[in-house]
Amino acid sequence: MPRQARLDAPGTLHHVMARGIEGTNIFRTDKDRDDFLDRLGAQCEDEALKVYAWTLIPNHFHLLVRTGIRPLFSSMRKILTGYVVRFNRRHNRQGHLFQNRYKSIVCEENPYLLELIRYIHLNPLRAGMIRTIKELERYPWSGHSVIMGVVSREWQDTGEILRYFGEGKDAIKRYAAFVGEGTLLGKREDLIGGGLLRSVGGWSEVVSMRSRGMGIASDERILGSSRFVDRVIAEAEEREKETLRLRGKVPELSALLREVARREGLAEEELKGVRRRRVVSAAIKIFCQLAVKKYGHTGASVSRFLGVTTSLVNRYAASSSSDSLELSKYT
């Protein structure tokens, strides 16, 4: 199954995670951790990222960041590529260090910003690396100690977070109490589950909404409400289409459908929805191949336009044309 494109735009909030390949430790020494944080800090100084929360566990890391003047993939490539080269050199090893590519989840700010900060900063406690919330305040490899004012990391944005809790020392106390309350919440399905779980807050909500016949929009790349998921995907599709327009003229789906129907001697209405006639199915296949493969429309937008499933569109787009309806005659 092809991996999905990343979702990003300036100002987007991301929860970023990466693990060591086959569970290997990606942070073995304090020198490793300092090297990683120096690279992360450099991206903040360049205004490419704002970092609100982070934690380093021996075999993985978590970041909560907002993108700035560069897209997330550019900043993460600068951080991870250089880190792996230095890590391998320090530890006399070769090859990949991280398991697949890093994972990034676009997050709805309200209500998830503070919840994610708490969840990320409590990771060392959940992992058993420290024993108490008091120890966490002094733990140098988590952004919690920075917000508490115990450890100095000038690149970490603490002001924006503390403003949610008031001003001065009272804000720090309220923030500390908020994080402490998180120790009672346990595993957070609504923060770490699959896209559907994240969108509605756990299986109980999924079952409840389905029993009421409610549709739920979800995406593995997004943490947020159904409405937020729809908006993020729609905005991403619009940006993608605009990029393609700048490269060359991209026909609207309605115009493309009209052309395919004309050439195949069919009515436009016949190409919308699931049809069993072979000639209609073949024409729909041609339409999907042109829309997705040639002109760069997304499978989701084509499926909504045709009134069929996204999986059907993607399957048609990836398949070969039939002999009687050669795709070349549309080029």
MIRO-802789 format. One line per field, with one value per residue (C-alpha): residue in three letters; x negated, y, z. Coordinates in Angstrom, 3 decimals. Example, Ala and Ser with C-alpha at 12.3 -4.5 7.8 and 13.67 -1.06 7.14 Angstrom:
2
aa	(ALA, SER)
x	(-12.300, -13.670)
y	(-4.500, -1.060)
z	(7.800, 7.140)
//
This chain:
331
aa	(MET, PRO, ARG, GLN, ALA, ARG, LEU, ASP, ALA, PRO, GLY, THR, LEU, HIS, HIS, VAL, MET, ALA, ARG, GLY, ILE, GLU, GLY, THR, ASN, ILE, PHE, ARG, THR, ASP, LYS, ASP, ARG, ASP, ASP, PHE, LEU, ASP, ARG, LEU, GLY, ALA, GLN, CYS, GLU, ASP, GLU, ALA, LEU, LYS, VAL, TYR, ALA, TRP, THR, LEU, ILE, PRO, ASN, HIS, PHE, HIS, LEU, LEU, VAL, ARG, THR, GLY, ILE, ARG, PRO, LEU, PHE, SER, SER, MET, ARG, LYS, ILE, LEU, THR, GLY, TYR, VAL, VAL, ARG, PHE, ASN, ARG, ARG, HIS, ASN, ARG, GLN, GLY, HIS, LEU, PHE, GLN, ASN, ARG, TYR, LYS, SER, ILE, VAL, CYS, GLU, GLU, ASN, PRO, TYR, LEU, LEU, GLU, LEU, ILE, ARG, TYR, ILE, HIS, LEU, ASN, PRO, LEU, ARG, ALA, GLY, MET, ILE, ARG, THR, ILE, LYS, GLU, LEU, GLU, ARG, TYR, PRO, TRP, SER, GLY, HIS, SER, VAL, ILE, MET, GLY, VAL, VAL, SER, ARG, GLU, TRP, GLN, ASP, THR, GLY, GLU, ILE, LEU, ARG, TYR, PHE, GLY, GLU, GLY, LYS, ASP, ALA, ILE, LYS, ARG, TYR, ALA, ALA, PHE, VAL, GLY, GLU, GLY, THR, LEU, LEU, GLY, LYS, ARG, GLU, ASP, LEU, ILE, GLY, GLY, GLY, LEU, LEU, ARG, SER, VAL, GLY, GLY, TRP, SER, GLU, VAL, VAL, SER, MET, ARG, SER, ARG, GLY, MET, GLY, ILE, ALA, SER, ASP, GLU, ARG, ILE, LEU, GLY, SER, SER, ARG, PHE, VAL, ASP, ARG, VAL, ILE, ALA, GLU, ALA, GLU, GLU, ARG, GLU, LYS, GLU, THR, LEU, ARG, LEU, ARG, GLY, LYS, VAL, PRO, GLU, LEU, SER, ALA, LEU, LEU, ARG, GLU, VAL, ALA, ARG, ARG, GLU, GLY, LEU, ALA, GLU, GLU, GLU, LEU, LYS, GLY, VAL, ARG, ARG, ARG, ARG, VAL, VAL, SER, ALA, ALA, ILE, LYS, ILE, PHE, CYS, GLN, LEU, ALA, VAL, LYS, LYS, TYR, GLY, HIS, THR, GLY, ALA, SER, VAL, SER, ARG, PHE, LEU, GLY, VAL, THR, THR, SER, LEU, VAL, ASN, ARG, TYR, ALA, ALA, SER, SER, SER, SER, ASP, SER, LEU, GLU, LEU, SER, LYS, TYR, THR)
x	(0.000, -1.577, -2.331, -0.273, -1.690, -2.481, -0.145, -1.804, -1.546, -3.173, -1.823, -0.667, -0.923, -2.572, -3.149, -6.350, -7.647, -10.433, -11.746, -14.996, -15.118, -14.231, -13.921, -17.540, -18.451, -18.825, -20.151, -22.925, -24.798, -24.291, -26.474, -23.893, -21.077, -22.945, -23.725, -20.061, -18.887, -21.499, -20.159, -16.574, -17.492, -19.174, -15.868, -14.159, -16.833, -16.314, -12.566, -11.828, -10.183, -8.624, -9.012, -6.435, -7.110, -9.666, -11.058, -13.922, -13.492, -16.405, -14.695, -12.385, -11.493, -8.410, -8.172, -5.287, -6.211, -4.725, -6.169, -7.612, -9.449, -10.265, -8.107, -8.425, -10.114, -12.957, -13.625, -13.381, -15.734, -18.316, -17.945, -17.848, -20.315, -23.087, -22.284, -22.517, -25.888, -27.344, -25.714, -27.125, -30.548, -30.477, -29.354, -31.285, -28.197, -26.723, -23.312, -19.875, -19.173, -15.467, -12.565, -11.024, -10.411, -9.387, -5.676, -3.975, -0.381, 1.315, 3.044, 6.097, 4.967, 8.111, 8.446, 5.272, 2.339, 2.167, 3.185, 0.307, -2.187, -1.177, -1.175, -4.611, -6.222, -4.943, -6.611, -9.747, -7.525, -5.374, -8.527, -9.872, -12.945, -12.041, -9.831, -7.971, -6.548, -9.058, -11.922, -10.415, -10.805, -14.592, -14.823, -17.000, -15.787, -12.205, -10.782, -8.871, -11.940, -12.368, -8.809, -9.323, -12.361, -14.820, -16.694, -17.539, -16.839, -16.529, -15.130, -12.073, -8.947, -7.673, -5.952, -3.135, -2.330, -2.501, -0.132, 2.614, 2.050, 1.751, -1.339, -4.566, -5.175, -1.472, -1.397, -4.201, -2.385, 0.836, -1.026, -2.742, 0.620, 2.073, -0.767, -0.506, 3.173, 2.163, 0.524, 4.024, 5.254, 3.274, 3.049, 4.660, 6.413, 7.661, 4.062, 2.255, 4.866, 5.519, 7.000, 10.597, 9.899, 8.066, 10.803, 13.581, 11.792, 11.712, 13.697, 16.660, 17.297, 16.791, 19.423, 21.815, 21.594, 21.969, 25.052, 26.600, 25.770, 23.344, 20.619, 17.083, 14.276, 10.857, 7.314, 4.221, 2.289, 4.615, 5.580, 8.778, 12.520, 14.325, 14.808, 11.089, 10.135, 12.348, 10.896, 7.252, 7.692, 9.626, 6.944, 4.190, 5.986, 6.419, 2.704, 1.801, 4.066, 2.670, -0.860, 0.175, 1.835, -1.437, -3.186, -0.611, 3.080, 5.119, 8.711, 11.526, 13.057, 16.365, 14.648, 12.618, 15.721, 17.515, 14.623, 14.400, 18.181, 18.139, 15.325, 16.853, 20.366, 21.885, 23.990, 22.107, 24.607, 23.659, 20.131, 21.198, 21.833, 21.191, 22.230, 22.085, 22.007, 18.514, 18.244, 19.180, 16.693, 13.965, 14.768, 14.678, 11.293, 10.010, 11.402, 9.653, 6.346, 6.491, 7.649, 5.207, 2.175, 2.016, 3.470, 2.713, 6.199, 6.349, 8.158, 10.350, 11.507, 12.235, 14.183, 16.358, 16.970, 17.954, 19.815, 17.670, 15.115, 11.581, 10.216, 12.049, 10.643, 7.106, 7.453, 8.693, 5.978, 3.260, 4.577, 3.767, 6.146, 8.200, 7.339, 10.536, 10.031, 6.394, 5.284, 2.950, 5.805, 6.407, 2.817)
y	(0.000, 3.333, 5.665, 8.801, 12.248, 14.347, 17.164, 20.493, 24.254, 27.179, 27.345, 23.711, 21.937, 18.496, 15.619, 14.019, 10.591, 8.262, 4.939, 3.070, 0.302, -3.075, -1.375, -0.245, 2.649, 5.880, 7.711, 5.843, 8.655, 12.238, 13.251, 11.694, 13.541, 16.854, 16.401, 15.783, 18.774, 21.048, 20.165, 20.682, 24.020, 25.161, 24.737, 26.925, 29.607, 29.588, 30.115, 26.843, 25.354, 26.313, 23.573, 23.348, 19.877, 17.122, 14.084, 11.696, 8.019, 5.641, 4.050, 6.868, 10.537, 12.753, 16.371, 18.819, 21.498, 24.224, 24.732, 28.108, 29.320, 25.802, 22.681, 20.021, 17.478, 19.910, 20.544, 16.865, 15.885, 18.365, 17.047, 13.315, 12.951, 14.770, 13.021, 9.534, 10.304, 11.512, 8.734, 6.013, 7.607, 7.888, 4.286, 2.668, 1.398, 1.547, 1.585, 2.849, 4.023, 4.900, 2.550, 3.677, 7.398, 9.537, 9.781, 13.184, 13.863, 17.175, 18.289, 20.430, 23.092, 23.232, 20.992, 19.006, 21.421, 21.237, 17.569, 16.644, 18.715, 16.837, 13.457, 13.976, 15.317, 12.425, 9.842, 9.385, 8.674, 6.166, 4.504, 4.011, 6.161, 8.273, 7.468, 10.632, 13.813, 15.741, 13.961, 14.910, 18.594, 18.102, 15.575, 17.230, 15.202, 16.432, 19.865, 19.767, 20.805, 23.766, 25.010, 24.576, 26.888, 24.288, 23.589, 26.255, 25.605, 29.018, 27.605, 26.033, 28.205, 28.225, 31.607, 30.648, 27.602, 29.317, 32.042, 29.407, 29.180, 32.845, 34.923, 34.628, 31.887, 31.193, 30.110, 27.625, 26.237, 25.807, 24.169, 21.769, 20.866, 20.243, 17.866, 16.131, 15.417, 13.567, 10.798, 9.553, 9.361, 6.302, 5.320, 7.899, 6.190, 9.543, 10.736, 7.615, 5.371, 5.080, 7.953, 7.028, 6.622, 9.921, 11.782, 10.869, 9.986, 6.197, 3.086, 3.915, 7.080, 5.227, 2.636, 5.305, 7.417, 4.403, 3.225, 6.639, 6.403, 9.316, 9.599, 10.040, 11.607, 10.329, 10.150, 8.462, 11.696, 13.886, 14.313, 16.303, 16.448, 15.162, 18.758, 19.490, 16.358, 17.451, 20.975, 19.869, 17.416, 19.943, 22.592, 20.107, 19.107, 22.747, 23.438, 20.380, 21.448, 24.976, 23.576, 21.517, 24.530, 26.407, 23.548, 23.306, 23.500, 21.017, 20.411, 20.457, 17.055, 18.069, 19.037, 15.828, 13.714, 15.482, 14.722, 11.040, 10.607, 12.289, 10.120, 6.897, 7.731, 7.725, 10.142, 11.926, 10.618, 7.036, 7.579, 8.610, 5.951, 2.198, 0.703, -2.910, -2.347, -3.226, -0.268, 2.120, 0.569, 0.824, 4.503, 5.175, 3.475, 5.776, 8.793, 7.765, 7.200, 10.589, 12.455, 10.867, 9.756, 12.403, 15.516, 14.944, 15.099, 13.150, 9.840, 11.327, 14.254, 11.972, 9.535, 12.333, 13.624, 10.213, 8.989, 5.875, 4.729, 6.078, 2.517, 1.912, 5.108, 4.239, 0.690, 1.945, 4.599, 2.010, -0.571, -0.953, 0.332, -2.167, -2.766, -1.111, 2.051, 2.920, 5.751, 7.063, 8.520, 11.034, 12.287)
z	(0.000, -0.993, 1.887, 2.158, 1.511, 4.549, 5.470, 6.191, 5.817, 7.661, 11.207, 11.327, 14.687, 14.477, 16.887, 15.565, 16.607, 15.503, 16.814, 16.475, 13.900, 15.446, 18.829, 18.926, 21.206, 19.259, 22.346, 24.128, 25.840, 26.941, 24.011, 21.679, 23.391, 23.320, 19.632, 18.798, 20.835, 19.297, 15.859, 16.995, 18.542, 15.330, 13.470, 16.062, 15.753, 11.982, 12.581, 10.813, 13.907, 17.207, 19.816, 22.609, 24.015, 23.577, 25.294, 24.537, 25.438, 24.680, 21.660, 20.479, 20.739, 20.743, 19.588, 19.504, 16.981, 14.823, 11.348, 10.379, 7.308, 6.048, 5.722, 8.399, 6.128, 5.445, 9.140, 10.083, 7.263, 8.548, 12.092, 11.435, 8.568, 10.376, 13.635, 12.108, 10.492, 13.787, 15.811, 13.550, 13.707, 17.512, 18.001, 15.139, 13.341, 9.833, 8.219, 9.159, 12.682, 12.549, 11.876, 8.586, 8.223, 11.169, 11.928, 11.961, 12.973, 12.244, 15.443, 16.101, 18.533, 20.623, 22.629, 21.932, 22.384, 26.172, 26.289, 23.976, 25.960, 29.095, 27.361, 25.791, 28.944, 31.062, 28.806, 30.962, 33.964, 32.058, 30.701, 34.248, 33.630, 36.655, 39.608, 40.580, 39.125, 41.244, 39.537, 36.198, 37.096, 37.131, 34.300, 31.608, 28.603, 28.544, 27.858, 31.165, 33.137, 30.767, 31.300, 35.046, 34.800, 36.136, 32.872, 30.285, 26.589, 24.995, 21.758, 23.427, 23.326, 26.913, 26.961, 24.622, 26.756, 30.141, 28.966, 29.051, 32.815, 33.759, 34.549, 36.543, 39.099, 39.454, 35.809, 36.428, 39.480, 37.534, 34.667, 37.118, 38.655, 35.188, 34.279, 37.651, 37.050, 33.893, 35.932, 36.788, 33.199, 32.067, 28.412, 26.119, 23.203, 21.982, 21.558, 20.381, 18.696, 14.978, 13.020, 13.820, 17.528, 17.640, 15.823, 18.256, 21.502, 21.809, 20.910, 23.149, 21.141, 17.847, 18.818, 20.096, 16.943, 14.669, 16.564, 15.925, 12.230, 12.386, 9.750, 11.041, 9.024, 10.073, 8.762, 10.196, 9.646, 11.715, 15.376, 15.570, 15.183, 12.101, 10.923, 11.404, 9.422, 6.520, 6.549, 6.661, 3.789, 1.708, 2.232, 1.372, -1.816, -2.804, -2.243, -4.302, -7.161, -7.060, -7.311, -10.322, -11.936, -11.675, -13.472, -16.230, -16.957, -14.922, -16.056, -13.528, -12.825, -14.404, -17.661, -17.658, -17.073, -19.903, -22.288, -21.316, -21.648, -25.088, -26.410, -25.084, -26.275, -22.800, -20.770, -17.996, -15.437, -16.319, -15.020, -11.525, -8.900, -9.075, -12.437, -13.620, -17.398, -18.609, -20.976, -18.169, -15.737, -18.362, -18.943, -15.191, -15.065, -17.817, -15.966, -12.732, -14.478, -16.160, -13.049, -10.591, -12.591, -15.307, -13.703, -10.028, -8.518, -5.251, -4.946, -2.196, -4.341, -7.319, -5.130, -3.764, -7.288, -8.674, -5.601, -5.195, -2.641, -2.535, -2.663, -5.950, -7.444, -6.381, -7.696, -11.064, -11.231, -10.599, -13.065, -16.756, -19.417, -21.402, -25.057, -26.277, -24.248, -24.571, -22.347, -25.069, -27.095, -24.303, -24.196)
//
